[in-house]
Amino acid sequence: MSTFMAKKETVERKWYVIDAAGKPLGKTAVAAANILRGKHRPEFTPHVDCGEFVVIVNASKAVLTGKKLEQKFYRHHSGYIGGLKEVNYKTLMATKPELAMQLAVKGMLPHNSIGRNAITRLKVYAGAEHNQQAQKPTPYEF
């Protein structure tokens, strides 16, 4: 008996929709990262991109537990001297909740070519409507 190894050409990708309303941002991001990576499948192979598509709706209604809204910052650097930019998560969730969710999911994916390909299959929307009805996404509960 030999171990089954998935191949990139034979992977069939399905679409899942996750409703983030009233759920913690981190737990929603973990569920999305596991689907994007393909870890929920029995034929998961670590070195093959066997993940699926994820649509996250109601990202603006996701909650941050504790004092994260006041104490947590999104930081990035422009590369120039004094180019550190900081945005409080309270401001980020009010203005760009899609970015906050996408950053959380991206940090949970592997930092290599598999992770870079997986993040392109993530679609995040602040409201309840999304543009992927034609793909017939399946609701995902975690």
Secondary structure, 3 states (H helix, E strand, C coil): CCCCCCCHHHCCCCEEEEECCCCEHHHHHHHHHHHHHCCCCCCCCCCCCCCCEEEEECHHHCECCCCHHHHCEEEEECCCCCCEEEEEHHHHHHHCHHHHHHHHHHHHCCCCHHHHHHHCCEEECCCCCCCCHHHCCEECCC
